[in-house]
Amino acid sequence: MDHRDGAGGAGGGPGRRVRAPGRREPRRPRRLSRPVRIALLTYRGNMYCGGQGIYAAYLARELRALGHEVHVIAGPPLPSLAPGIPLHEIPNQNVFGLPLAEWARTHDPRRLLVEPLSLWEAAVSRIGVFPEMQTFGVRLLLRWRALQRRHRFDVVFDNQCLSWGLLGLRATGVPVVSVIHHPLHIDREADFAIDARLKTKLKRTLYFPLWMQQQVARRLDRIVTVSEASRTEIERYFGIPEKEVAVVHNGTDAELFHPCPDVPKETDLVFVGRTEDRKKGIGTLLEALSLLPEHVTLKIVDGRIPENGLVPRLVRKFGLARRVRFQTRFLEIPELVREYATGRIAVVPSFFEGFGFPASEAMACGLPVVANAAGALPEVVGTDGSAGRLVAPRDPRALAEAVRDLLADPARLAAMGRAARARIVSTFRWDAAAARLAAVLEETVRAAHRRPR
């Protein structure tokens, strides 16, 4: 997931605003000796901030449906949660989200003088540091004694903050489990691949809190991740053996994301994602489009395309202005579902995905997917070719050829779309993800009780 200010993670942010997971049909809860009291942390909780917001909201709902007591502790922008799930806010002044002069027009600058952490955030963010994860952990630690005295949490589940503050929470005797969706090292390397100048390398090295996350992750009780691909990368970058990392695949809400046969097709290809995120591979896609016949069109759904960002520059470079359409406003979920439905094929050209919500959501909407054989995308799309095609990463010719083959066979496209939805419905369910995660949390609590004091 992308942790830059305002950036959407896989399928989470660009062009979409997501409502809270609603009520579902009741189902028989798993028998528990005692519900586990879970503090679910997410330093940035709103679901249009990326996959991390989707993850927190759905798992909170499903863990509660299993009979556990779940409290979400979040920083702004806050999540929208299912009814009955308590939310505890860890506020900040969001000084890292805007130029300081613009921030001062809507905030009281005097607050910085009485809030040392906000002053520190304002200072270090001016030199390119992203401090939100560090300061979320410190603010939480300052409030933890009161929260724990009132709620008596059995376990903390961290949504990839990996802040120093987690070590303080663990020192109070509460076990801490964290999910690592994918190592942020991969985001930094994607930036380096696009721009290898020393200035860029220094800027991105300052931005990502990689050393902190490496040190904290190794000292927690358990690490969870969302794909086999991410588990491999966690061993590579964090030095945590694969056998010690539990894989719990994400779910996808197949009730919200569904086929819309009444929506007319407007484009051949649809891309949903944060185009300024270099690992999303938008450059490969646009180059591939330039190799396809003139009548093949693309729609890009991204609510944050800068006026002179990567996409406008590449569209001009490849002469694609008449073949690329844009959806650049934030969408409610039904609107996003309809945008998926306007395409014949969803394209996910990412160089790495820890999971890949744009792929799974498109599949739930009945679209076949052409994706890079990179990261977790083979796990989501499948490798047998029934629901989508996988191509070599960073290869625009291979991507163009796969698209050309599928567009030439409408009957095959329709069959692949049906298979894609069936795969999501059967394999990537949030209730199943929560059950697997609950087993990890319960075992962690039992192990902590056995640990010498």
Secondary structure by P-SEA (a helix, b strand, c coil): ccccccccccccccccccccccccccccccccccccccbbbbccccccccaaaaaaaaaaaaaaaabbbbbbbbccccccccccbbbbbbcccccccccaaaaaaccccccccccaaaaaaaaaaaaccccaaaaaaaaaaaaaaaaaacccccbbbbcccccaaaaaaaaacbbbbbbccccaaaaaaaaaaacccaaaaaaaaaacaaaaaaaaaaaccccccccaaaaaaaaaccccccccbbbbbbbcccccccccccccccccbbbbccccccccaaaaaaaaaaaccccbbbbbbccccccccaaaaaaaaaccccccccccccccaaaaaaaaaaccbbbbbcccccccaaaaaaaaabbbbbcccccccccccccccccccccccccaaaaaaaaaaaaacaaaaaaaaaaaaaaaaccccaaaaaaaaaaaaaaaaaaaaaccc
